[in-house]
Amino acid sequence: MKIAVSGGGTGGHIYPALALIREIQKDNKDAEFLYIGTKNGLESKIVPHENVPFKSIYITGFKRKLSFENVKTVLRFLKGVRDSKRILKEFQPDIVIGTGGYVCGPVVYAASKLNIPTIIHEQNSVPGLTNKFLSRYVNKVAICFEEAREYFPEQKIAFTGNPRASEVAGKDGIKGLLSAGLTTTMPAVLIFGGSRGAKPINEAVVKALPELAGKPYQVLYVTGDVHFENVKKEVDLVGNPKNVVIKPFIHNMPEVLAGIDLVVSRAGATTLAEITSLGIPSILIPSPYVTNNHQEKNARSLGDQGAAVVLLEKDLTSNSLVSQMDWILLNKSTLQEMKQKSKKMGVPDSAGRLYKLIEEVIREKQR
C-alpha cells in the first residue's frame, strides 16, 4: 500500500496526519508513505524528523478580502497542481489523504484529476475554504465533529474522529504526573495555551497564583517557550506556590494528560480530541483570532454536551478562572459527571476508523 499525505501550516493539520501514519505502520509494515507539504511550513521541520519521506510545493493561501495577491495565488495554485501531478505520478500512490491547510488544495485536486482515490480529513466543527473546495472532488470526507456535516455532501461523509485521540489512549498517567514534578496524591489541573502559549491565559494565571496557593489541588502551568522568561519574572514578584509547577513546554503531553483531572486550554481540534479520548473535563478559552471563529464553535460542541465550561477570552480574569476550577474540582459529583460526558464524546479508536475508511476507498476503486 502506497499512501500520499498532505497537510500543513499548523500542528493541528500535521499531527493527525502523523498519527494516522503511525497507526498504519503498526498494522502494515510494508506500507510506503510520502508527505507533501510546503518548503517553509511547519511540516517541513516536523515531518522529516519523523523519518517520513517529504516533498514540497510552493503555494499560499487566499486573502479573504479582494486583493491582487489572490491573482498570484491562483497562478501559484495552478503551478502547485502541475508540480503535485508530477510528484504523484512518480510515487504512484493508492490513495491521497488531505488533513488540512492550503497545501492540500493543489495536491488533493491533482490526485482527483489523476483519478487517484482521495479523502480529506476535517478536524474542526467549521471547515476552512480549502476543504470546502476539495469536498466536490474527493471520494470521502472524514469529520471529527457532527456539526461539520452541514458543510459537505452527505453521501461522502464518514465520522472518524481525530487520529491524535488514539495516541493518548493507554498511557501511564502516574508516570506522566511524576515526570512533570507533580504528586499522585492530589487532583491535578493542566493549564496551557497551545504549543506556543497564549498571553491572555498567562496573564490570568499569574494574577491567580496567590489564590491558588491554598487550594487542595495542584496545577501544572505550561507557559509556552516564547513566554516563559517573562512569566518567570512576574512569578518572582508574586511568588510561586508549592502546589503550582511552571514549565515552558511539555514534551510527553499524552503521558501527562493521562494523569490529569482537569484541563484549561484553548479549543484547538487536536487538544479536544485528546482530552475527550481520556474523558477529561475542561475549561475552554477559545482563541478569538482564528478563521471563522472555529475554536469557539469547537468549544461549544463540548460545552453543549456538559463536557466542558466555555470561558470566552473577553470574560477571562484570574477570579473567573479560579472560580470555575473550584466549581469543577471541589464538587465530586460535578467532576465525575463532566468526566463521563467528556468520555462519551471521545473517539479513542479514531486512527483505526480512518485507516479502515482508507482501505474501503481503495477497495471501491479496485472494483
DRENDO-1510 file (C-alpha; in Angstrom, 1 decimal, always signed):
<recs>
REC; n; res; u; v; w
REC; 1; MET; +0.0; +0.0; +0.0 .
REC; 2; LYS; +1.3; +3.4; -1.0 .
REC; 3; ILE; -0.2; +6.5; +0.7 .
REC; 4; ALA; +0.5; +10.1; +0.0 .
REC; 5; VAL; -0.5; +12.6; +2.7 .
REC; 6; SER; -0.7; +16.3; +2.6 .
REC; 7; GLY; -1.4; +18.8; +5.4 .
REC; 8; GLY; +0.4; +21.9; +6.7 .
REC; 9; GLY; +0.5; +25.3; +8.2 .
REC; 10; THR; -0.3; +24.3; +11.8 .
REC; 11; GLY; +0.3; +21.4; +14.1 .
REC; 12; GLY; -3.5; +20.8; +14.1 .
REC; 13; HIS; -3.1; +19.7; +10.5 .
REC; 14; ILE; +0.3; +17.9; +10.8 .
REC; 15; TYR; +0.0; +15.8; +13.9 .
REC; 16; PRO; -3.2; +14.0; +12.9 .
REC; 17; ALA; -1.5; +13.0; +9.7 .
REC; 18; LEU; +1.5; +11.6; +11.5 .
REC; 19; ALA; -0.8; +9.8; +14.0 .
REC; 20; LEU; -2.5; +8.2; +11.0 .
REC; 21; ILE; +0.8; +7.2; +9.5 .
REC; 22; ARG; +1.9; +5.6; +12.8 .
REC; 23; GLU; -1.3; +3.7; +13.1 .
REC; 24; ILE; -1.0; +2.2; +9.6 .
REC; 25; GLN; +2.7; +1.4; +10.2 .
REC; 26; LYS; +1.7; -0.7; +13.2 .
REC; 27; ASP; -0.6; -2.9; +11.1 .
REC; 28; ASN; +1.2; -2.8; +7.7 .
REC; 29; LYS; +5.0; -2.8; +7.9 .
REC; 30; ASP; +5.2; -2.7; +4.1 .
REC; 31; ALA; +3.2; +0.5; +3.7 .
REC; 32; GLU; +5.0; +3.3; +1.9 .
REC; 33; PHE; +4.3; +7.0; +2.6 .
REC; 34; LEU; +5.0; +10.3; +1.0 .
REC; 35; TYR; +4.2; +13.6; +2.8 .
REC; 36; ILE; +3.7; +16.6; +0.5 .
REC; 37; GLY; +3.9; +20.0; +2.2 .
REC; 38; THR; +5.3; +23.5; +1.7 .
REC; 39; LYS; +9.0; +24.2; +1.8 .
REC; 40; ASN; +8.8; +26.8; +4.6 .
REC; 41; GLY; +5.8; +25.5; +6.6 .
REC; 42; LEU; +6.0; +23.9; +10.0 .
REC; 43; GLU; +5.5; +20.5; +8.3 .
REC; 44; SER; +8.9; +20.9; +6.6 .
REC; 45; LYS; +10.6; +20.7; +10.0 .
REC; 46; ILE; +8.3; +18.2; +11.8 .
REC; 47; VAL; +7.8; +15.5; +9.1 .
REC; 48; PRO; +11.4; +14.7; +8.1 .
REC; 49; HIS; +12.2; +14.5; +11.9 .
REC; 50; GLU; +9.6; +11.6; +12.0 .
REC; 51; ASN; +11.5; +9.8; +9.2 .
REC; 52; VAL; +8.7; +10.2; +6.8 .
REC; 53; PRO; +9.7; +10.9; +3.1 .
REC; 54; PHE; +8.9; +14.6; +2.4 .
REC; 55; LYS; +8.5; +16.6; -0.8 .
REC; 56; SER; +7.4; +20.2; -1.1 .
REC; 57; ILE; +5.4; +22.5; -3.4 .
REC; 58; TYR; +5.0; +26.3; -3.3 .
REC; 59; ILE; +1.5; +27.6; -2.5 .
REC; 60; THR; +0.0; +30.4; -0.5 .
REC; 61; GLY; -3.5; +30.9; +0.9 .
REC; 62; PHE; -6.3; +33.2; -0.4 .
REC; 63; LYS; -6.8; +36.5; +1.2 .
REC; 64; ARG; -10.4; +36.9; +2.4 .
REC; 65; LYS; -10.6; +40.5; +1.1 .
REC; 66; LEU; -10.3; +41.5; -2.6 .
REC; 67; SER; -6.7; +41.6; -3.3 .
REC; 68; PHE; -4.3; +41.5; -6.3 .
REC; 69; GLU; -2.4; +38.9; -4.2 .
REC; 70; ASN; -5.3; +36.5; -4.9 .
REC; 71; VAL; -4.5; +36.6; -8.6 .
REC; 72; LYS; -0.9; +35.5; -7.8 .
REC; 73; THR; -2.4; +32.8; -5.5 .
REC; 74; VAL; -4.4; +31.4; -8.4 .
REC; 75; LEU; -1.3; +31.2; -10.5 .
REC; 76; ARG; +0.6; +29.5; -7.7 .
REC; 77; PHE; -2.3; +27.1; -7.3 .
REC; 78; LEU; -2.1; +26.1; -10.9 .
REC; 79; LYS; +1.6; +25.6; -10.7 .
REC; 80; GLY; +1.1; +23.7; -7.5 .
REC; 81; VAL; -1.3; +21.3; -9.3 .
REC; 82; ARG; +1.3; +20.7; -12.1 .
REC; 83; ASP; +4.0; +20.1; -9.5 .
REC; 84; SER; +1.7; +17.8; -7.5 .
REC; 85; LYS; +0.8; +15.8; -10.6 .
REC; 86; ARG; +4.5; +15.2; -11.3 .
REC; 87; ILE; +5.2; +14.1; -7.8 .
REC; 88; LEU; +2.2; +11.8; -7.6 .
REC; 89; LYS; +3.0; +10.2; -11.0 .
REC; 90; GLU; +6.5; +9.4; -9.7 .
REC; 91; PHE; +5.2; +8.0; -6.4 .
REC; 92; GLN; +2.1; +6.3; -7.8 .
REC; 93; PRO; +0.0; +6.2; -4.5 .
REC; 94; ASP; -3.0; +4.0; -4.0 .
REC; 95; ILE; -4.7; +6.9; -2.2 .
REC; 96; VAL; -4.1; +10.6; -1.3 .
REC; 97; ILE; -5.2; +12.0; +2.1 .
REC; 98; GLY; -5.5; +15.7; +2.9 .
REC; 99; THR; -5.5; +16.7; +6.5 .
REC; 100; GLY; -6.0; +20.5; +6.1 .
REC; 101; GLY; -4.2; +23.7; +5.3 .
REC; 102; TYR; -3.9; +25.3; +1.9 .
REC; 103; VAL; -1.2; +23.0; +0.6 .
REC; 104; CYS; -3.9; +20.3; +0.4 .
REC; 105; GLY; -5.7; +22.3; -2.3 .
REC; 106; PRO; -3.4; +21.6; -5.3 .
REC; 107; VAL; -2.2; +18.2; -4.0 .
REC; 108; VAL; -5.7; +16.6; -3.5 .
REC; 109; TYR; -7.1; +18.4; -6.5 .
REC; 110; ALA; -4.3; +17.0; -8.7 .
REC; 111; ALA; -4.9; +13.5; -7.3 .
REC; 112; SER; -8.6; +13.7; -8.2 .
REC; 113; LYS; -7.7; +14.7; -11.7 .
REC; 114; LEU; -5.3; +11.8; -12.0 .
REC; 115; ASN; -8.2; +9.5; -10.9 .
REC; 116; ILE; -6.4; +8.6; -7.7 .
REC; 117; PRO; -8.7; +7.9; -4.7 .
REC; 118; THR; -8.9; +10.8; -2.3 .
REC; 119; ILE; -10.0; +11.6; +1.3 .
REC; 120; ILE; -10.0; +14.9; +3.2 .
REC; 121; HIS; -9.9; +14.9; +7.0 .
REC; 122; GLU; -11.7; +17.9; +8.6 .
REC; 123; GLN; -10.6; +18.4; +12.2 .
REC; 124; ASN; -12.8; +21.3; +13.1 .
REC; 125; SER; -16.6; +21.9; +13.5 .
REC; 126; VAL; -16.4; +24.6; +10.8 .
REC; 127; PRO; -14.3; +23.7; +7.8 .
REC; 128; GLY; -11.9; +26.1; +6.1 .
REC; 129; LEU; -12.0; +27.2; +2.4 .
REC; 130; THR; -9.7; +24.5; +1.2 .
REC; 131; ASN; -11.7; +21.6; +2.4 .
REC; 132; LYS; -15.0; +23.1; +1.3 .
REC; 133; PHE; -13.5; +23.4; -2.2 .
REC; 134; LEU; -12.0; +19.9; -2.2 .
REC; 135; SER; -15.2; +18.2; -1.0 .
REC; 136; ARG; -16.5; +18.4; -4.5 .
REC; 137; TYR; -13.7; +16.3; -5.9 .
REC; 138; VAL; -12.8; +13.8; -3.2 .
REC; 139; ASN; -14.2; +10.3; -2.6 .
REC; 140; LYS; -14.8; +10.7; +1.1 .
REC; 141; VAL; -14.8; +13.4; +3.8 .
REC; 142; ALA; -13.8; +12.3; +7.3 .
REC; 143; ILE; -15.1; +14.5; +10.1 .
REC; 144; CYS; -14.5; +14.9; +13.8 .
REC; 145; PHE; -17.5; +17.0; +14.9 .
REC; 146; GLU; -21.1; +16.2; +13.9 .
REC; 147; GLU; -21.5; +20.0; +13.4 .
REC; 148; ALA; -19.3; +19.8; +10.3 .
REC; 149; ARG; -21.9; +17.6; +8.4 .
REC; 150; GLU; -23.8; +20.5; +7.1 .
REC; 151; TYR; -20.9; +21.8; +5.1 .
REC; 152; PHE; -20.3; +18.7; +3.0 .
REC; 153; PRO; -22.2; +16.3; +0.6 .
REC; 154; GLU; -23.9; +13.8; +3.0 .
REC; 155; GLN; -23.1; +10.8; +0.8 .
REC; 156; LYS; -19.4; +11.5; +1.2 .
REC; 157; ILE; -19.2; +11.9; +5.0 .
REC; 158; ALA; -17.7; +9.4; +7.4 .
REC; 159; PHE; -17.4; +10.2; +11.1 .
REC; 160; THR; -13.9; +9.0; +12.2 .
REC; 161; GLY; -12.7; +11.4; +14.9 .
REC; 162; ASN; -9.2; +12.8; +15.1 .
REC; 163; PRO; -6.3; +10.2; +14.9 .
REC; 164; ARG; -4.5; +12.1; +17.7 .
REC; 165; ALA; -7.1; +10.7; +20.1 .
REC; 166; SER; -5.7; +7.2; +19.6 .
REC; 167; GLU; -2.2; +8.3; +20.6 .
REC; 168; VAL; -3.2; +9.3; +24.2 .
REC; 169; ALA; -5.2; +6.2; +25.0 .
REC; 170; GLY; -3.5; +3.7; +27.3 .
REC; 171; LYS; -0.7; +5.9; +28.5 .
REC; 172; ASP; +0.7; +5.7; +32.1 .
REC; 173; GLY; -0.8; +8.7; +33.9 .
REC; 174; ILE; +1.2; +8.2; +37.1 .
REC; 175; LYS; +4.4; +8.2; +35.2 .
REC; 176; GLY; +3.3; +11.3; +33.4 .
REC; 177; LEU; +2.5; +13.2; +36.7 .
REC; 178; LEU; +5.8; +12.3; +38.3 .
REC; 179; SER; +7.7; +13.3; +35.1 .
REC; 180; ALA; +6.2; +16.8; +35.4 .
REC; 181; GLY; +7.0; +17.2; +39.0 .
REC; 182; LEU; +3.5; +16.6; +40.3 .
REC; 183; THR; +2.3; +14.3; +43.1 .
REC; 184; THR; -0.1; +11.5; +42.8 .
REC; 185; THR; -2.0; +12.4; +46.0 .
REC; 186; MET; -3.9; +15.5; +44.8 .
REC; 187; PRO; -6.2; +16.3; +41.9 .
REC; 188; ALA; -4.2; +17.8; +39.1 .
REC; 189; VAL; -5.1; +20.7; +36.7 .
REC; 190; LEU; -3.2; +21.3; +33.4 .
REC; 191; ILE; -3.2; +24.9; +32.1 .
REC; 192; PHE; -1.7; +25.6; +28.7 .
REC; 193; GLY; -2.4; +27.9; +25.8 .
REC; 194; GLY; -1.3; +25.7; +22.9 .
REC; 195; SER; +2.2; +24.8; +21.7 .
REC; 196; ARG; +3.3; +28.5; +21.7 .
REC; 197; GLY; +1.3; +29.5; +24.7 .
REC; 198; ALA; -1.3; +32.3; +25.0 .
REC; 199; LYS; -0.6; +35.7; +26.6 .
REC; 200; PRO; -4.1; +36.3; +27.9 .
REC; 201; ILE; -4.2; +32.9; +29.7 .
REC; 202; ASN; -0.7; +33.6; +31.1 .
REC; 203; GLU; -1.7; +36.9; +32.5 .
REC; 204; ALA; -4.8; +35.5; +34.2 .
REC; 205; VAL; -2.8; +32.6; +35.7 .
REC; 206; VAL; +0.0; +34.8; +37.1 .
REC; 207; LYS; -2.6; +37.0; +38.8 .
REC; 208; ALA; -4.3; +33.9; +40.2 .
REC; 209; LEU; -1.1; +32.4; +41.8 .
REC; 210; PRO; -1.6; +33.9; +45.3 .
REC; 211; GLU; -5.2; +32.5; +45.4 .
REC; 212; LEU; -4.1; +29.1; +44.0 .
REC; 213; ALA; -1.6; +28.7; +46.9 .
REC; 214; GLY; -4.2; +27.5; +49.4 .
REC; 215; LYS; -6.2; +25.1; +47.1 .
REC; 216; PRO; -6.5; +21.3; +47.7 .
REC; 217; TYR; -5.4; +20.6; +44.2 .
REC; 218; GLN; -2.2; +21.0; +42.2 .
REC; 219; VAL; -1.6; +22.9; +38.9 .
REC; 220; LEU; +0.8; +22.2; +36.1 .
REC; 221; TYR; +1.1; +25.5; +34.2 .
REC; 222; VAL; +2.7; +25.4; +30.8 .
REC; 223; THR; +3.6; +28.9; +29.6 .
REC; 224; GLY; +4.9; +28.2; +26.1 .
REC; 225; ASP; +8.5; +28.7; +25.3 .
REC; 226; VAL; +8.3; +32.2; +24.0 .
REC; 227; HIS; +6.5; +33.4; +27.1 .
REC; 228; PHE; +8.4; +31.5; +29.8 .
REC; 229; GLU; +11.1; +34.1; +30.7 .
REC; 230; ASN; +8.6; +36.9; +31.0 .
REC; 231; VAL; +6.3; +34.8; +33.1 .
REC; 232; LYS; +9.1; +33.7; +35.4 .
REC; 233; LYS; +10.0; +37.4; +36.1 .
REC; 234; GLU; +6.4; +38.1; +37.1 .
REC; 235; VAL; +6.2; +34.9; +39.2 .
REC; 236; ASP; +9.3; +36.0; +41.1 .
REC; 237; LEU; +7.4; +39.1; +42.2 .
REC; 238; VAL; +4.3; +37.4; +43.4 .
REC; 239; GLY; +5.8; +34.1; +44.5 .
REC; 240; ASN; +5.4; +30.5; +43.2 .
REC; 241; PRO; +3.1; +28.4; +45.3 .
REC; 242; LYS; +4.3; +24.9; +46.2 .
REC; 243; ASN; +1.2; +23.3; +44.5 .
REC; 244; VAL; +1.9; +25.1; +41.2 .
REC; 245; VAL; +4.6; +23.7; +38.8 .
REC; 246; ILE; +5.5; +26.1; +35.9 .
REC; 247; LYS; +7.1; +24.8; +32.8 .
REC; 248; PRO; +7.8; +26.3; +29.3 .
REC; 249; PHE; +6.8; +23.2; +27.4 .
REC; 250; ILE; +5.8; +19.5; +27.9 .
REC; 251; HIS; +7.4; +17.0; +25.5 .
REC; 252; ASN; +5.4; +13.9; +26.7 .
REC; 253; MET; +2.0; +15.5; +26.6 .
REC; 254; PRO; +0.0; +12.3; +26.0 .
REC; 255; GLU; +1.5; +10.7; +29.1 .
REC; 256; VAL; +1.0; +13.8; +31.3 .
REC; 257; LEU; -2.6; +14.1; +30.1 .
REC; 258; ALA; -3.4; +10.6; +31.2 .
REC; 259; GLY; -2.9; +11.7; +34.9 .
REC; 260; ILE; -4.7; +15.0; +34.7 .
REC; 261; ASP; -8.2; +15.6; +36.2 .
REC; 262; LEU; -9.0; +19.0; +34.6 .
REC; 263; VAL; -7.6; +20.8; +31.5 .
REC; 264; VAL; -7.7; +24.6; +31.0 .
REC; 265; SER; -6.8; +25.4; +27.4 .
REC; 266; ARG; -7.6; +26.8; +24.0 .
REC; 267; ALA; -10.1; +24.9; +21.9 .
REC; 268; GLY; -7.9; +23.5; +19.1 .
REC; 269; ALA; -9.3; +20.4; +17.5 .
REC; 270; THR; -6.4; +18.2; +18.4 .
REC; 271; THR; -6.5; +19.2; +22.1 .
REC; 272; LEU; -10.2; +18.4; +22.2 .
REC; 273; ALA; -9.7; +15.0; +20.6 .
REC; 274; GLU; -7.1; +14.1; +23.1 .
REC; 275; ILE; -9.0; +15.2; +26.3 .
REC; 276; THR; -12.3; +13.6; +25.2 .
REC; 277; SER; -10.5; +10.4; +24.4 .
REC; 278; LEU; -9.3; +10.3; +28.0 .
REC; 279; GLY; -12.6; +11.6; +29.4 .
REC; 280; ILE; -11.0; +14.8; +30.9 .
REC; 281; PRO; -13.3; +17.7; +31.8 .
REC; 282; SER; -12.1; +21.1; +30.6 .
REC; 283; ILE; -12.4; +24.8; +30.8 .
REC; 284; LEU; -12.0; +26.0; +27.2 .
REC; 285; ILE; -10.8; +29.5; +26.4 .
REC; 286; PRO; -11.2; +29.6; +22.6 .
REC; 287; SER; -8.8; +31.8; +20.6 .
REC; 288; PRO; -10.8; +34.7; +19.0 .
REC; 289; TYR; -8.1; +35.1; +16.4 .
REC; 290; VAL; -8.7; +32.1; +14.2 .
REC; 291; THR; -10.5; +31.8; +10.9 .
REC; 292; ASN; -14.3; +31.6; +11.1 .
REC; 293; ASN; -14.1; +31.7; +14.9 .
REC; 294; HIS; -13.9; +27.9; +14.7 .
REC; 295; GLN; -12.3; +27.4; +18.1 .
REC; 296; GLU; -15.4; +28.9; +19.9 .
REC; 297; LYS; -17.6; +26.5; +17.8 .
REC; 298; ASN; -15.4; +23.6; +18.7 .
REC; 299; ALA; -15.6; +24.6; +22.4 .
REC; 300; ARG; -19.4; +25.0; +22.2 .
REC; 301; SER; -19.7; +21.4; +20.9 .
REC; 302; LEU; -18.2; +20.2; +24.2 .
REC; 303; GLY; -19.9; +22.8; +26.3 .
REC; 304; ASP; -23.4; +21.9; +25.0 .
REC; 305; GLN; -22.8; +18.3; +26.0 .
REC; 306; GLY; -21.7; +19.2; +29.5 .
REC; 307; ALA; -18.1; +18.0; +29.0 .
REC; 308; ALA; -16.6; +21.5; +29.2 .
REC; 309; VAL; -17.1; +25.0; +30.5 .
REC; 310; VAL; -16.6; +27.7; +27.8 .
REC; 311; LEU; -14.9; +30.8; +29.1 .
REC; 312; LEU; -14.5; +33.5; +26.4 .
REC; 313; GLU; -11.3; +35.4; +26.4 .
REC; 314; LYS; -13.2; +38.7; +27.0 .
REC; 315; ASP; -14.6; +37.2; +30.2 .
REC; 316; LEU; -11.3; +35.7; +31.4 .
REC; 317; THR; -9.9; +37.1; +34.6 .
REC; 318; SER; -8.0; +35.4; +37.5 .
REC; 319; ASN; -11.2; +35.3; +39.5 .
REC; 320; SER; -13.4; +33.8; +36.8 .
REC; 321; LEU; -10.7; +31.2; +36.0 .
REC; 322; VAL; -10.2; +30.1; +39.7 .
REC; 323; SER; -13.9; +30.1; +40.4 .
REC; 324; GLN; -14.6; +27.7; +37.5 .
REC; 325; MET; -11.7; +25.5; +38.5 .
REC; 326; ASP; -13.1; +25.3; +42.1 .
REC; 327; TRP; -16.6; +24.6; +40.8 .
REC; 328; ILE; -15.4; +21.6; +38.9 .
REC; 329; LEU; -12.7; +20.2; +41.2 .
REC; 330; LEU; -14.2; +20.8; +44.6 .
REC; 331; ASN; -17.6; +19.2; +43.7 .
REC; 332; LYS; -17.1; +15.5; +43.2 .
REC; 333; SER; -20.4; +14.9; +41.5 .
REC; 334; THR; -19.7; +17.7; +39.0 .
REC; 335; LEU; -16.3; +16.4; +38.3 .
REC; 336; GLN; -17.5; +12.9; +37.8 .
REC; 337; GLU; -20.4; +13.9; +35.6 .
REC; 338; MET; -18.2; +16.0; +33.4 .
REC; 339; LYS; -15.7; +13.2; +33.1 .
REC; 340; GLN; -18.4; +10.8; +31.9 .
REC; 341; LYS; -19.7; +13.3; +29.4 .
REC; 342; SER; -16.2; +14.0; +28.1 .
REC; 343; LYS; -15.5; +10.3; +27.7 .
REC; 344; LYS; -18.8; +9.8; +25.9 .
REC; 345; MET; -17.7; +12.3; +23.2 .
REC; 346; GLY; -14.2; +10.7; +22.8 .
REC; 347; VAL; -13.2; +8.6; +19.8 .
REC; 348; PRO; -10.2; +6.6; +21.1 .
REC; 349; ASP; -10.2; +4.3; +18.1 .
REC; 350; SER; -10.2; +7.3; +15.6 .
REC; 351; ALA; -6.9; +6.4; +13.9 .
REC; 352; GLY; -8.2; +2.9; +13.2 .
REC; 353; ARG; -11.5; +4.3; +11.9 .
REC; 354; LEU; -9.7; +6.5; +9.4 .
REC; 355; TYR; -7.4; +3.6; +8.4 .
REC; 356; LYS; -10.5; +1.4; +7.7 .
REC; 357; LEU; -12.0; +4.2; +5.6 .
REC; 358; ILE; -8.8; +4.4; +3.5 .
REC; 359; GLU; -9.0; +0.6; +2.9 .
REC; 360; GLU; -12.6; +0.9; +1.9 .
REC; 361; VAL; -12.0; +3.7; -0.6 .
REC; 362; ILE; -9.1; +1.8; -2.1 .
REC; 363; ARG; -11.2; -1.4; -2.5 .
REC; 364; GLU; -14.0; +0.6; -4.0 .
REC; 365; LYS; -11.6; +2.0; -6.6 .
REC; 366; GLN; -10.3; -1.5; -7.5 .
REC; 367; ARG; -13.8; -3.0; -8.2 .
</recs>
